[in-house]
Amino acid sequence: MKKSLSLLCVLGCFSHPVWAANINLGTAGFTQAEFRLFSEDLGSALSYKAVIPAEPLGVTGFDLGLEVTATEMKNSSLWAQATGSSRNTLPVPKLHFHKGLPLNIDVGLFYSSVPTTNIKLYGGELRYAILEGGTATPAVAVRGSFSKLTGVDQLSFGTKGLDVSISKGFAVFTPYAGVGNVWVDSTPNVANLSKESFTQSKFFVGGNLNFGFTNIALEYDKTGSAQSYTAKLGFRF
């Protein structure tokens, strides 16, 4: 029953009713300061979210999941200016895949297409477990990540991230947490606006439940000033 309810919650996010519109900087009428704030919201929403513990998967291990990240729009009025649609939260559905490699290295990739918008997004990570973790010791990992926005002709937008995370397994449950920074580059392709480049601090905490092949993960993330909540349902081995 619990697994079924979790599946319904995740699929419900993917089938969200029409609420948004395409980002159009040409009609937004942003000042440079407003474009900076809009870019900060996008940095919080579209930067990489791992939704996975620090411990390495191992050479034969993998983690495949469908997930949805919901990020509060701290400047929702600017989203309305850019899209013509009012919204306080931006949900971003993703297909996410992680694969274990030798030497405690993992790689991860994701792809997203946000329904009813022109937002398409892809990204990835390379993670190295400094400490593999065990029965009595936690795992500690360093991760480099990136994300890239496509589909919005008037905006070239990408992020790079670096963080350190820690996790410790207790039977089927593995809590984890981490801190890091996100570097954002936001370049408008309209005449009256200039490029914005800035850094946002990042903190995240989550938990992973594994029942054989079925895997459920929940994560809270604060990147910059905005909070995000992610739920993932998939398979982990």
C-alpha positions in Angstrom: 0.0 0.0 0.0 2.8 2.5 0.9 4.6 1.8 -2.4 1.4 2.3 -4.3 0.7 5.6 -2.6 4.2 6.8 -3.3 3.8 5.9 -6.9 0.6 7.8 -7.2 2.1 10.9 -5.6 5.0 10.9 -8.0 2.9 10.3 -11.1 0.4 12.9 -9.9 3.2 15.5 -10.1 3.9 14.5 -13.7 0.3 14.8 -14.7 -0.1 18.3 -13.2 -2.8 20.4 -14.9 -1.8 23.1 -17.4 -0.6 26.1 -15.3 2.5 27.6 -17.0 3.6 29.1 -20.3 6.8 29.6 -22.3 9.5 31.9 -21.0 9.7 34.9 -23.2 12.3 37.5 -22.2 11.4 39.8 -25.1 8.0 40.6 -23.6 9.0 40.4 -19.9 10.2 44.0 -19.7 12.8 43.1 -17.1 15.3 45.6 -15.7 18.8 44.2 -15.2 18.1 43.9 -11.4 14.9 42.0 -12.1 16.7 39.7 -14.6 19.2 38.9 -11.8 16.5 37.9 -9.4 14.7 35.8 -12.1 18.0 34.1 -12.8 18.5 33.4 -9.1 15.2 31.6 -9.0 16.1 29.6 -12.0 19.5 28.7 -10.4 17.7 27.3 -7.4 15.2 25.4 -9.4 17.3 24.1 -12.3 20.6 23.3 -10.7 21.6 19.7 -10.1 19.8 17.7 -7.4 21.4 14.4 -6.7 18.7 12.7 -4.5 21.1 9.9 -3.6 23.3 9.0 -0.6 27.1 9.5 -0.6 28.0 5.8 -0.5 29.3 4.4 -3.8 27.1 2.0 -5.8 29.9 -0.3 -6.8 30.9 -1.6 -10.2 27.7 -3.6 -10.7 25.4 -1.1 -9.0 22.9 1.3 -10.5 20.1 3.7 -9.5 17.3 4.5 -12.0 14.4 6.7 -11.0 11.6 9.1 -11.9 11.6 12.2 -9.7 9.9 15.5 -9.3 11.5 18.6 -7.8 9.2 21.4 -6.6 11.0 24.8 -6.0 9.5 27.9 -4.5 9.7 30.9 -6.7 11.0 33.6 -4.4 10.1 36.2 -7.1 6.9 34.8 -8.5 5.8 38.1 -9.9 8.9 38.0 -12.2 7.9 34.5 -13.4 4.5 36.0 -14.3 6.2 38.7 -16.3 8.3 36.3 -18.2 5.6 33.7 -18.9 2.2 35.4 -18.5 1.2 32.8 -15.9 1.2 33.2 -12.2 2.9 30.5 -10.2 4.6 30.3 -6.7 6.2 26.9 -7.2 8.0 25.4 -10.2 7.8 21.5 -10.5 10.5 19.9 -12.6 10.0 16.2 -13.5 13.2 14.2 -14.3 14.4 10.8 -15.5 17.6 10.2 -13.4 20.2 7.4 -13.8 23.3 6.7 -11.7 25.9 4.0 -12.4 28.7 2.7 -10.2 32.3 2.5 -11.6 35.5 1.2 -10.2 37.6 3.0 -7.5 34.5 4.3 -5.6 33.5 6.5 -8.5 29.8 7.0 -9.6 28.4 8.9 -12.6 24.9 10.3 -12.9 22.8 11.8 -15.7 19.3 13.3 -15.9 16.9 14.7 -18.5 13.8 16.9 -17.9 11.1 18.4 -20.0 8.7 20.6 -18.0 5.1 20.2 -19.2 3.4 23.2 -20.7 6.6 25.2 -20.8 9.6 25.5 -23.2 11.9 24.4 -20.4 14.1 21.4 -21.3 17.0 20.5 -19.1 19.8 18.0 -18.8 22.7 17.5 -16.5 25.1 15.1 -14.8 27.5 14.4 -12.0 30.8 12.7 -11.2 31.1 11.6 -7.6 34.0 10.1 -5.7 33.6 8.5 -2.3 36.5 9.5 -0.2 35.2 7.1 2.5 33.3 4.1 1.2 31.5 3.6 4.5 30.6 0.4 6.3 28.8 -1.1 9.2 30.2 1.3 11.7 31.5 4.2 9.6 29.7 6.7 7.3 30.4 7.3 3.6 31.8 10.7 2.5 31.8 11.8 -1.1 32.8 14.8 -3.2 30.7 15.6 -6.3 31.0 17.8 -9.3 27.8 18.5 -11.3 26.3 20.6 -14.0 23.0 21.4 -15.6 22.1 23.0 -18.9 18.8 24.6 -20.0 17.6 24.1 -23.6 14.4 25.1 -25.4 14.4 28.7 -24.4 15.7 30.6 -27.4 16.2 33.9 -25.6 18.1 32.5 -22.7 21.4 30.6 -22.5 21.5 29.2 -18.9 23.7 26.7 -17.1 25.0 25.8 -13.7 28.0 24.0 -12.3 28.1 22.6 -8.7 30.6 21.3 -6.2 29.5 19.7 -2.9 30.6 17.3 -0.2 28.0 14.8 1.3 27.9 12.2 4.0 25.5 9.3 4.6 25.1 6.3 6.9 23.0 3.2 6.2 20.7 1.7 8.8 19.2 -1.5 7.4 16.9 -0.3 4.5 17.1 3.4 5.4 20.0 5.7 4.6 19.9 9.3 5.7 22.3 11.8 4.0 23.2 15.5 4.0 25.6 17.8 2.2 26.8 21.3 1.6 28.3 23.0 -1.5 28.2 25.9 -4.0 26.4 26.4 -7.3 27.9 28.7 -10.0 25.2 30.1 -12.4 25.7 31.7 -15.8 22.6 33.3 -17.3 22.9 35.0 -20.7 19.9 36.7 -22.2 19.6 36.9 -25.9 17.7 40.2 -25.9 19.0 43.7 -26.5 18.4 45.4 -23.2 19.8 42.9 -20.8 23.3 41.7 -19.9 24.8 38.4 -18.7 24.6 37.5 -15.0 27.1 35.2 -13.3 26.9 34.5 -9.6 27.4 31.9 -6.9 24.7 30.4 -4.7 25.4 28.4 -1.5 23.7 25.0 -1.3 22.6 22.7 1.6 20.6 19.5 1.3 19.4 16.7 3.5 17.5 13.5 2.5 16.7 9.9 3.1 16.7 6.8 0.9 14.5 3.7 1.4 15.5 0.6 -0.5 13.2 -2.5 -0.6 15.1 -4.9 -2.8 14.8 -3.4 -6.3 12.2 -0.8 -5.3 13.7 2.5 -4.1 12.2 5.7 -2.6 14.1 8.8 -1.9 13.1 12.2 -0.5 15.3 15.3 -0.4 15.1 18.9 0.9 17.5 21.4 -0.7 18.1 25.1 -0.2 20.1 26.6 -3.0 20.5 30.4 -2.7 17.4 31.7 -0.9 14.9 29.2 -2.4 13.8 25.9 -1.0 13.2 22.7 -3.1 11.6 19.4 -2.3 12.3 16.3 -4.3 10.6 12.8 -4.4 12.1 9.9 -6.4 10.7 6.5 -7.1 12.7 3.9 -8.9 15.1 0.9 -8.8 18.4 0.6 -7.0 20.8 -2.4 -7.0 
